């Protein structure tokens, strides 16, 4: 059995407590796992009884189970970040603003933004939150036209959002647009996973709070601004991932005396 397969089986056999430790730790060292084993009979019995791995420490050093590896964010080069604003009336959801930005190679190259006509009363809470007024929506295009334009703008590109899986995607699905297969990265989930690492224990996970922490400013609850902030947060997380991968590579090379040498001629 290969070393990585052994380690995966070992990790799978750990108790719930072991995985709670993984979730709270940036990198699970072999020393830390042994500390867990000493405190947990189930883990201890598995490690020393079933596994019988005499070089357990070396196996974990090679495999390097990290939180970042288990939750590695998908890297997109050409994608759509989108956001919606909506109003609730008598249990029905009414779109009032639909926005999206297209990013390619880390830069915004196009944008779509439209208010949406609605004849239902606009809640004062929504007006205060978004700054959108009934006057703004009075002459806006109907929802059918807006969503047709949005669909054309998105095309077959992959999509990202901020907590969109819980609200924006279902709302679009209600209007006949199913983007569940194109939706690849939810930045709220990413922020949650990175809260204690990249975000340094940030106070809350609101989009504007996360964006501000990363150095980006925007008008919250304006869907175009929110779409842009979402894309910039994504790009910032990508940079963090790339920096981390570079450090891991450099660390691996520094620990390997032959890491920087071309040894291919030795095997001709």
C-alpha positions as CSV (number, residue, x, y, z in Angstrom):
1,X,0.0,0.0,0.0
2,X,1.3,3.5,-0.9
3,X,2.2,5.9,1.9
4,X,-0.5,8.4,1.0
5,X,-3.1,5.7,0.9
6,X,-2.0,4.5,4.3
7,X,-2.2,8.0,5.7
8,X,-5.7,8.5,4.2
9,X,-6.9,5.3,5.8
10,X,-5.3,6.3,9.1
11,X,-7.0,9.7,9.0
12,X,-10.3,8.1,8.1
13,X,-10.1,5.9,11.2
14,X,-9.6,8.8,13.6
15,X,-12.4,9.7,15.9
16,X,-14.5,12.9,15.5
17,X,-12.3,14.5,18.1
18,X,-9.3,14.1,15.8
19,X,-11.1,15.9,13.0
20,X,-12.1,18.7,15.3
21,X,-8.5,19.2,15.9
22,X,-7.8,19.3,12.2
23,X,-10.5,22.0,11.7
24,X,-8.9,24.2,14.4
25,X,-5.3,23.7,13.3
26,X,-3.6,25.2,10.2
27,X,-1.2,22.2,9.9
28,X,-1.6,18.9,11.7
29,X,1.9,17.9,12.7
30,X,2.7,14.3,13.7
31,X,3.6,15.5,17.2
32,X,0.1,17.0,17.6
33,X,-1.5,13.8,16.4
34,X,0.4,11.8,18.9
35,X,-0.7,14.2,21.6
36,X,-4.3,13.5,20.5
37,X,-3.6,9.8,20.5
38,X,-2.3,10.0,24.1
39,X,-5.6,11.6,25.2
40,X,-8.0,9.5,23.1
41,X,-8.2,5.8,23.6
42,X,-10.0,5.2,20.3
43,X,-7.4,7.1,18.3
44,X,-4.5,5.6,20.3
45,X,-5.8,2.0,19.8
46,X,-6.2,2.6,16.1
47,X,-2.8,4.1,15.6
48,X,-0.9,1.6,17.7
49,X,-3.1,-1.4,17.3
50,X,-4.6,-1.5,13.8
51,X,-2.2,0.7,11.8
52,X,1.1,-0.6,13.3
53,X,3.0,2.1,11.5
54,X,6.5,2.4,13.0
55,X,7.4,5.4,10.9
56,X,4.1,7.3,11.5
57,X,5.9,10.6,11.9
58,X,7.6,10.3,8.5
59,X,4.3,9.4,6.8
60,X,2.6,12.5,8.1
61,X,5.6,14.7,7.2
62,X,5.4,13.4,3.6
63,X,1.6,13.7,3.2
64,X,1.2,17.0,5.1
65,X,-2.5,17.0,5.8
66,X,-3.4,20.7,6.0
67,X,-6.7,22.6,6.2
68,X,-5.7,24.4,3.0
69,X,-5.3,21.1,1.1
70,X,-8.6,19.7,2.3
71,X,-10.4,23.0,1.3
72,X,-8.4,24.1,-1.6
73,X,-10.3,26.8,-3.6
74,X,-10.9,26.2,-7.3
75,X,-8.7,28.5,-9.4
76,X,-10.7,30.3,-12.2
77,X,-9.0,32.4,-14.9
78,X,-12.2,33.7,-16.6
79,X,-15.4,33.9,-14.5
80,X,-18.5,35.8,-13.5
81,X,-19.1,37.3,-10.1
82,X,-22.7,38.3,-9.5
83,X,-25.1,39.6,-6.9
84,X,-28.8,40.4,-6.7
85,X,-30.9,42.8,-4.7
86,X,-34.6,41.9,-4.0
87,X,-37.7,43.0,-2.3
88,X,-40.2,40.7,-0.4
89,X,-43.9,41.3,-0.7
90,X,-46.7,38.9,0.5
91,X,-44.3,36.0,0.5
92,X,-43.0,36.6,-3.0
93,X,-39.5,37.6,-4.0
94,X,-39.2,40.5,-6.5
95,X,-35.9,41.3,-8.0
96,X,-34.9,45.0,-8.0
97,X,-31.3,45.0,-9.1
98,X,-29.2,42.4,-11.0
99,X,-25.5,42.8,-11.5
100,X,-22.4,40.9,-12.6
101,X,-18.8,41.5,-13.4
102,X,-16.6,39.4,-15.7
103,X,-13.0,38.9,-14.5
104,X,-10.2,37.5,-16.7
105,X,-6.6,36.9,-15.4
106,X,-7.4,39.0,-12.3
107,X,-8.9,42.0,-14.0
108,X,-12.4,43.2,-14.6
109,X,-13.1,43.2,-18.3
110,X,-16.9,43.7,-18.5
111,X,-19.9,44.4,-16.3
112,X,-23.7,44.1,-16.4
113,X,-26.0,46.1,-14.1
114,X,-29.7,46.8,-14.3
115,X,-32.5,47.8,-12.0
116,X,-35.7,45.9,-12.4
117,X,-39.2,47.3,-12.7
118,X,-41.7,46.3,-10.0
119,X,-45.2,47.4,-9.3
120,X,-45.3,46.1,-5.7
121,X,-44.5,48.5,-2.8
122,X,-40.9,48.7,-1.8
123,X,-40.3,48.0,1.8
124,X,-38.8,50.9,3.7
125,X,-36.2,48.5,5.1
126,X,-35.0,47.7,1.6
127,X,-35.0,51.3,0.6
128,X,-32.8,52.1,3.6
129,X,-30.5,49.1,3.1
130,X,-29.9,49.5,-0.7
131,X,-30.7,53.2,-1.4
132,X,-33.0,52.0,-4.1
133,X,-36.3,53.9,-4.4
134,X,-39.7,53.3,-6.1
135,X,-38.8,56.2,-8.4
136,X,-35.6,54.4,-9.4
137,X,-37.6,51.3,-10.4
138,X,-40.5,53.0,-12.0
139,X,-39.0,53.2,-15.5
140,X,-36.6,50.2,-15.2
141,X,-37.0,47.3,-17.7
142,X,-39.2,44.3,-16.7
143,X,-37.7,41.3,-15.0
144,X,-38.0,39.1,-18.2
145,X,-35.8,41.5,-20.2
146,X,-33.2,41.9,-17.4
147,X,-32.8,38.2,-16.9
148,X,-32.5,37.6,-20.6
149,X,-29.7,40.1,-20.7
150,X,-28.1,38.7,-17.6
151,X,-28.2,35.2,-19.1
152,X,-26.6,36.4,-22.3
153,X,-23.9,38.2,-20.3
154,X,-23.1,35.1,-18.2
155,X,-23.2,32.6,-21.1
156,X,-21.4,29.4,-20.2
157,X,-18.8,31.0,-17.9
158,X,-18.2,29.7,-14.5
159,X,-19.6,31.8,-11.6
160,X,-18.7,32.8,-8.1
161,X,-20.8,34.6,-5.4
162,X,-21.0,35.5,-1.7
163,X,-23.4,33.3,0.1
164,X,-25.3,33.0,-3.2
165,X,-26.1,29.4,-2.7
166,X,-28.6,30.3,0.0
167,X,-30.4,33.2,-1.7
168,X,-29.4,34.4,-5.1
169,X,-29.2,31.0,-6.9
170,X,-32.6,29.9,-5.6
171,X,-34.1,33.2,-6.7
172,X,-32.7,32.8,-10.2
173,X,-33.9,29.2,-10.2
174,X,-37.5,30.5,-9.4
175,X,-37.2,32.6,-12.6
176,X,-36.1,29.6,-14.7
177,X,-32.3,30.2,-14.6
178,X,-30.5,27.2,-13.1
179,X,-26.8,28.0,-12.5
180,X,-26.1,25.3,-10.0
181,X,-23.6,23.6,-12.4
182,X,-21.8,26.8,-13.3
183,X,-21.5,28.0,-9.7
184,X,-18.1,27.0,-8.5
185,X,-16.9,29.1,-5.6
186,X,-18.9,30.6,-2.7
187,X,-16.7,33.2,-1.1
188,X,-18.7,33.1,2.1
189,X,-17.8,29.5,2.6
190,X,-14.1,30.4,1.8
191,X,-14.1,33.2,4.3
192,X,-15.5,30.9,6.9
193,X,-12.7,28.4,6.3
194,X,-10.1,31.1,6.3
195,X,-11.4,33.1,9.3
196,X,-8.6,32.1,11.7
197,X,-5.9,32.1,9.0
198,X,-6.0,34.6,6.1
199,X,-8.6,36.8,7.9
200,X,-6.9,36.7,11.3
201,X,-10.1,36.0,13.4
202,X,-12.2,38.8,11.7
203,X,-15.1,40.0,13.8
204,X,-17.8,39.0,11.2
205,X,-18.1,37.5,7.8
206,X,-20.2,40.2,6.1
207,X,-18.9,40.8,2.6
208,X,-18.1,44.5,3.2
209,X,-16.2,43.5,6.4
210,X,-14.2,40.9,4.7
211,X,-13.5,43.2,1.7
212,X,-12.5,46.1,3.9
213,X,-10.1,43.8,5.9
214,X,-8.4,42.9,2.6
215,X,-8.2,46.5,1.5
216,X,-11.2,46.9,-0.8
217,X,-13.9,49.4,-0.4
218,X,-17.4,49.4,-1.9
219,X,-21.0,50.4,-1.3
220,X,-22.6,47.5,0.5
221,X,-26.0,46.3,-0.8
222,X,-25.5,47.8,-4.2
223,X,-25.4,44.6,-6.2
224,X,-22.8,45.9,-8.7
225,X,-20.5,47.0,-5.9
226,X,-21.1,43.7,-4.1
227,X,-20.3,41.7,-7.3
228,X,-17.0,43.6,-7.6
229,X,-16.1,43.2,-4.0
230,X,-16.8,39.4,-4.3
231,X,-14.4,39.2,-7.3
232,X,-11.7,41.1,-5.4
233,X,-12.0,39.0,-2.3
234,X,-11.7,35.9,-4.6
235,X,-8.6,37.3,-6.2
236,X,-7.1,38.1,-2.8
237,X,-7.7,34.6,-1.6
238,X,-6.1,33.3,-4.8
239,X,-3.0,35.4,-4.1
240,X,-2.9,34.0,-0.5
241,X,-3.1,30.4,-1.9
242,X,-0.3,31.1,-4.4
243,X,1.9,32.6,-1.7
244,X,1.3,29.7,0.6
245,X,2.1,27.2,-2.2
246,X,5.3,29.0,-3.0
247,X,6.4,28.9,0.7
248,X,5.6,25.2,0.9
249,X,7.6,24.6,-2.3
250,X,10.6,26.6,-0.9
251,X,10.3,24.8,2.4
252,X,10.3,21.4,0.6
253,X,13.3,22.3,-1.4
254,X,15.3,23.6,1.6
255,X,14.6,20.4,3.5
256,X,15.7,18.3,0.5
257,X,19.5,18.6,-0.2
258,X,18.8,17.4,-3.8
259,X,15.7,19.5,-4.4
260,X,17.4,22.2,-6.5
261,X,19.6,19.8,-8.6
262,X,18.9,18.3,-12.0
263,X,19.6,14.6,-11.5
264,X,18.0,13.5,-14.7
265,X,21.4,12.6,-16.3
266,X,22.1,10.1,-13.5
267,X,19.2,8.0,-14.8
268,X,20.0,8.0,-18.6
